[in-house]
Amino acid sequence: MKPITKIKISLITILSTCGLLVAQNNNTIIRNDLKSFYDAQGLEGSFSLFNEKDSTYLIYNPSQFKTAYSPASTFKICNSLIGLESGVIWDENFIIKWDSVQRPNPKWNADHDLKTAFKNSTVWYYREMARRIGGKRMKAWLNKAEYGNTDTTGGVDLFWLKGGLRITPEQQIDFLRRFNNYKLPFTKPTVDIVKKIMVVEDTLGYMLRAKTGWADNELEPSIGWYVGYVETKDNTYYFANCIQTKDFDKAKARIYITYQILRELGIIPKDK
């Protein structure tokens, strides 16, 4: 399948011959057929993508597009920006010493710098950085950046995990677009450092920057995120994949499904 192109129609809804591809208005494409990727993993969820060149949204499960969820570790993108801009850390090599507390993820049980803490989603590093930023300064930066609902209730080092902060897939994409295009209230050196630590793949054909997130909930399905963007030679595609499940063993599927969809849409090669 070729990369997404803009469909110019008005209020008329057009169904494909299989009844699964639905296009609505002049800048949104609803792809109900992408449900198969979630069904194959036994998951509920949604996928949202913005084609920057054509200013077109492609969405699976639009009922979740404006539904707010805890950002969990996807907030590490914003937290990194605030930590750098406020001066509590000064580059990607800034080390915070491990407190010697043994945690379930063995990769966390060591000293970390910003780049390894981001890569390994090291919760204790970001909680400590948030404490150093402080509640008033953190709230002020969230307001300036217009990140989600900007709610920092629940503790300065927990509000994005178990507190009041919420963000929708639409807001995730909006934040990523402003981030990539230097339209957030952070200096270019700060943004460039975070761009560097976000790189997942850097190939001749495309560059992928992304972050996972997992909001654990004992009573309801947990929320799994994979958000980011793909830069090709002539376009940028921003995505937000949000899954809901009670099975932590399915957490890796948020990344797997994203790659399947990006291949299906022709944004990355099918042999990747």
C-alpha positions, 0 to 999 in steps of 0.5 A, a space after each residue: 500500500 502506498 503512503 497515505 494521501 489526502 482524500 478530498 470529499 465533503 460530508 459524504 461517507 464512502 465505503 470501500 468494497 469490503 466495507 471497512 475503509 471509511 473516509 469522512 470529511 476532507 482531513 480524516 480517514 477512518 480505517 476500521 480494517 486496522 482492528 484486525 491487528 488488535 484482534 490478533 493480539 486479543 486487545 482493545 485499543 486505537 491508532 491515530 496518525 497525522 500525515 504532516 505533508 497532507 494535514 490528514 488524520 488517519 484513525 482507527 477507533 475514533 471513539 478513543 481519539 479524544 478520550 483522556 488517559 494517564 500518559 504514564 511514561 510517555 510523559 518522559 518526553 515532556 519531563 526531559 524537556 522540563 528537566 533540561 530547560 529548568 537546569 536541574 540536569 544539563 545534558 543527556 549524559 547527566 547522571 543520577 546515582 542509583 539509590 541501591 533500592 532493588 526494583 523489578 526491572 534489573 536494568 533500573 538497578 544502576 546509575 543512569 544518565 538521561 539517555 539510558 533512563 529514557 531508553 530503559 524507561 527508568 521510573 526512579 530517575 524521572 521521579 527524582 528529576 521531578 522532585 528536583 524540578 519541584 511542584 510549582 515549577 513543574 506545574 508552570 511548565 505544563 501550563 506553558 507547554 499545554 500538555 494534556 490537562 496539565 493536572 499535577 495532583 497526586 504528587 510531584 513525582 507521581 502525577 503522570 503515573 497515578 495522579 491526575 495528569 491525563 492526555 488524549 491520543 489527539 493531544 499526544 500527536 499535537 504535542 509531538 508536532 509542536 515538539 518536532 517543529 520547535 513550537 513548544 516553550 523550550 529552547 532549540 538545544 533542549 529540544 535537540 537533546 530530547 530528539 536525540 534520546 528519542 531515536 529508536 531507528 535511524 535508517 537510510 529510508 526513515 528515522 523513528 523517534 518514540 516512547 512507550 508508556 504503561 499505566 498500571 490499574 489493578 481494578 480496570 484495564 491498564 493503558 499501554 502507549 506507543 507514541 512518536 513520529 517517523 521522518 521520511 525523506 519528504 514527510 513526517 508521520 506522527 502516531 499514537 497507539 493506545 491499548 487497554 488490557 488486563 494482561 501485562 504480558 501483552 504490553 509488547 504488543 503496543 510496539 508490534 501493532 504499531 510496526 504492523 500498521 506503519 508497514 501496512 500504510 507503506 510508511 516503513 518497508 514491509 521487510 522491517 
